[in-house]
């Protein structure tokens, strides 16, 4: 679903397209598609948008998802970063992609920053595997970016995904800095990660320019406070009912009342804001994010989108980076003889007699009569040589 939603938004990234319309199109598609699934089960299954659609242009790094009254549009030559996510029963798939609004091959520094993000994502896919540590990934992607004379943007975290948890405690810090430190962790089988790569031709130290641009928030479930303003209490009650766990866009709330109520909620830590960050004007920023399952037989990248043709000014000559790229993403089993087909490798969701599972390279649903099984293969971003099977539910 997330891959199809991304494809839909990319297709409509044209000159004069309103950014808010693109964001709403992505969210509406996800709500419609997830809402049509698992209607015949006894217990209600939560499903829908796991992360609101964001369309961040040029030197804007991330999280731009404007309110309905915003009139900003895309222009020819814009570099557009699209970020979104969906979930079914709290099991999350996220994806981000960078698209240039132009005909023909992408050249120059724009091609460099895109190639840096794509190659770093390819390397990360091969290093986010059981037995490896988060520091291995951080060091590797910074080295890749440097090979293209680019920077990994500071403050970007790749989180472990769990049921109803989009920001798990196990994280990969893309670029180290004195203000952000994370614990050393080791990847394990049957974990899921959102690998988040953001590269820049600038210094990689984005700034918050205008707090009013922030429209994406997440309920801080461990915080409590008795709000003083009536508008704040009304908005917080609505948020608690509609968006108790997943991030949401203020666009989904009544705009005038939201403007008044959100401020007090944020000031008392009831909501976690996702700020809109910017590099310097003239800098180019690329964003690639994908969801990866660490299966017993290797890593499965289940969300992606193919890049446009790139003609970068730099190339990879470093032998260590080449060695990382040469690593396989599937584990070869030792010993001969016939391979036994594994049963359930990774359980996605269980609902009484309905069991939703991922088998190696297969997505299947077995349950009551009338339930449908859907399969889809997600296209791997170029120049990946191996594609991971993807689920239509993710």
N, C-alpha and C positions, 0 to 999 in steps of 0.2 A: 504493500500500500504506500509506504513512504517513498519507494522508488518511483512508483507511478505518479504520485503527487509532485515529486521533484521534476519529473519529465514534463508534466503539465505546465508547471511554472516556468521552466527553462524555455519551453516552446513559445510562451507569451512574452518573453523578455525582448521587447522591441522598442525602438524609439517612440516616445510619447506615451508609453504604457504607464499608468499610475501605479506607484509602488504599493499603496495601500490595497489596490485591487488585486495585485499579485499575491500579497500576503493572505488576503481573505480567500482567494481562490484555492491556495494550498490547504488552508485550515478547513474550508468547506468540503473539499474532496476527502480529506482524512475523516472528518466526522461522518460523512455520508457512507463511505466504504466500511469503516469499522462498525457503524450503527446497523449495517445490514447483516452482520454476522452473529451467530449464536443466539438467535431469537427464541429457539425452541427449548432452551434449558430451563430448569425449574428455578435456579437461583440467578439473580441478575449478575451479569459479568460487566465490570467497568471497562470502558474502552473509549478511544478517541484520541485527541491531540495530546502528545507527551511533551512536545515543545513547540510553541507557536512559530509559524512561518516567518522568517526574517529575510529581508532583502536589503543588504548593506552594499553601498555603491562606492567604488573607487577607494579613497583613503579611509572610509568608514570601515572599521574592523569587524564589528559584529553587533547583533541584537537590535537592529533597526527594524521595527515593526510598528509603523505610525498609526495614529488614530484616524477615524473615518474622515475627519475634516481636513486632513493633510492633502495638499495638492501636488506634491513633488512627483516628477515623472522621470523616466529613463531617457537617456540621449544616446545617439550614435557614438560609439567608442567607449562607452562606460564599461567598467569591470564590475560585474555583479556577483555578489556572494549570497547564495541561497542556503538557508539552514532551517531544518524542520525535524519533527519526530512524531511517531504515533505509538500507541500501546493497545494491547488487548489483554485484559485481566491483569494489568500492571506490568506485563512483559514488554519491554521497550525496544524500539529500533529507531535510531537517529541517523541522519545523513546531512552532509553539507557539500556544496559544489560551487565552483567558480566558472562563470560564463562571460565571455567578452562579446559585446554587441558590435559585431563587425563581420564582414564577408572575408572569406579566405583564411590563410594561415595567420596565426598570431606570432608576431616577431618582436625583437628587441627586448627591453627590460620587462615588459608584460609577460612575454614568453618565459623569461628567466624565472620570474617569481612563481608562475604557474608550474613550471618544470620542477622547481625546488620543492613546492608543496606536494606534487604528485610523487616525486622520487622519495621524499621523506615518508610519505604514506606507504609506499611500497616496502621501504626498509622497516618501518614500524610493524607492518603486517607480519614480517618474517621474524621479528624479535619479540613481539608480544606472544610468547609461547610458554608453556609450562617449564619451569626451571630457570627462566631468565628473570632479571630484576628490572624494576622501573628505571633505575639509573642507566642501565644499558641502552634503553630506548631514548632517553633524554639526550645522552651524549651523542648517539648516532644521528638523530635528526638535526641536531645543531651542526654537526659536521657536514651533512648533506646540504643544508641551506648555505653554509659558507662556501661550498664548492660552486654555487651559482651566484656568489657575491650578494647573498641575501641574508636576512636575519629571521630566526624564529621569534615570533611575537611573545613577549613576556606575559606571564600570568595565565596562560592558557593551560587548562588541566584536562587530561583524558581520564575519565572516571570509570570505575567498575559499575556495571548496571545490575541491579537486582530487582525483584518484583516490587513495583511501586516505589523504587528508589532510583532516581536518575543521576544522583551524585554520590555514589558509594564511597566508602572510606579509602579503598585502594585507588591510588591515582598515579598518573605519570605527569610530571612537571615538564612542560615542553622546553622552557628556558629558565635556568636558575637565576635568581636575583636575591638580594639581601632581605627583601620584604616577604618572600614566599618560600617556605620550606615544607617538604613533605617527608613522611616516614619512608624508609627503604622497605620495599615489599617484593615478594616473589610471586610470579604468575602461577596459577594452578589450573589443572584440568577442570572442565565444566564451568568455568567462569565466563562472563560476558563483559566486553569493554566497548566504550565509545571512544575510538581513537580520533583525537582532535588535533589537526595540524593547521597552523596559520603562519604564513611567511610574508615578509615585507621587504621592499627595496629600501625602506627607511631604517631608523635605528631600532625598531622593534619594541619601542616603549610608548604604547598608546596612551592618550589622555582622555579624560572625561571633560567635554567642553560645555555641555548644557544638560543639567539634571532633568529638565523638562522633556528631553527626548526619550527618557527611560519610560517604557510602557510594559515591560515584561517583568513579572514578579512570581515568587513562589511562597506559599504559606510556610512559615517557620513553625512546625508542629510542636516544638519544644518550648515555645514562648507564650506567655500569657500577660495581658494587661487590660485594665478596665478603661476603655476609650471614653474620652470626655465629650467629643462632638457627636451629634446625632447622625450627621452624614457619614462619619467614620464607622459608627456602629452598624449602620445600614449596609455600607459597602463590605465591611468585614464579615457580616452575616451572610451576604450573598456569595462572597469568595469561599467561605467555609462550606457552603452547601454545594456550589458548582465546581470548585477547584480545590478540594481539601489537601491534595498531595502534589499534583503535577504543576509545572509552571503554566502561566496563562498570560494573555494579553489584556491590557486595560481596555482595548477595543471591544471586548466582550461585555463590558460593564456600561452603565448609563454614563455618558461622557462627562457631563457637568458635575454630577454628584461624585463621580470617581475622582475628579481633579481635587475636590475638597477633602475627601475621605482618605485617599491613599497616603497623603503626606503624613498624617498622624500615625497611621499603621506602620509606615516605614521608620519614622522617628523613634518608635518604641519597639522596633525589631520584630514586629508581628509578621512582616513580609520581607523576603530577601529580594532586593532589586537586581536585575541584570542590566547594568549600565551600557549605554551606547558609547563605544570608544572610537577614537580617531587617531590615525597617524597624521603626519604633516601633509598639507596640500601638495600634490604632485607625487607623493609616494604611491606605489602600487601594492595592494594587499591581495593575497590569495588564501582561500580557505577550503580545506578538504576534511571531511569527517566521515567515518564509517563505523558500523557496528561489526564486531568480530566475536565469534564463538570459539572458545578454546576447547575443541573436541578431542577425544582420545586419539583420533586418527589425523589430527592436525588442525590448523586454523581455518575457519570458514568466514569469509567476508560476505556479509549478507546484504549490505547496502552500498551502492556506488552508482556512478554515472560516467559515461565516457567523456573524455576531454576533447576539445577541438584540436586541430592540427597545430603543433608548436614548432617554431624554428628559433630555439634558444641561442643566445650568443655564447653560452658556456656549455661544457660537457663534462661528464664524469670520467676522470682519469685516475682517481685515488683507488689503489688496489683493495683497501679495506672496504670501501663502499661497494665496489664491484663484487667482493666476496659476500657481502650481506645480500645484495640483490640476487646472487646466484643460489641462495638458500631456497630450498623447497618450502612450501607452506603445508604440505602433507607429510605425515610420518610414515616411513616405510616399515612394514612389519618384518621382524626377523623370522627366519625359518621358512621351510617350503611347505608343500602340500596345499590343499584347498583352503581358501579363506572362509572362515565361518562368518556368516552375516550376524553382526551385532544386533542385539535388540535395542531397547531404548538407550540412547547415549545421553540425551539431554531433554529433560522434561520441561516443556514450556508452560503448560497449564493443565490442571486436572479439575474437572467439574463433575462430581458424582460418577456416573457411568461414562461420561464423555472424557476422553483422554486426548490431549493435543500434544504431539511429540515431534522432535526432530531426530530422524535417523541419519546415519552418515550419508551426506549428499541427497537426502530425501526429506520432504516435509509431508507429514500425513496426519489425518485426523480420523480417529475411530470412535464411534459413539452410537447414538440412537439412530433408528431408521429415519432417513430424510436428511441427516447431516451431510454436508458436502465436503469433499476433499479437494483442496486447491493447491496447485503447484505452480511455481514460477521460478525462473532463473534470472538472477540479477546480473546485468552486464558489468564486467570488471572495468575499472578505469584504465585506459591505455597508459603506459605500455605493459600492463600486467600480462603475463603469459598464461596464468592459470586463473580460471574463473571459479568463484565459489557459488554453489547452489543457494538460491535465496528463496524465502518463503513469501507467498503472496500476503500472508498475514502480517509480515513485518515490513 
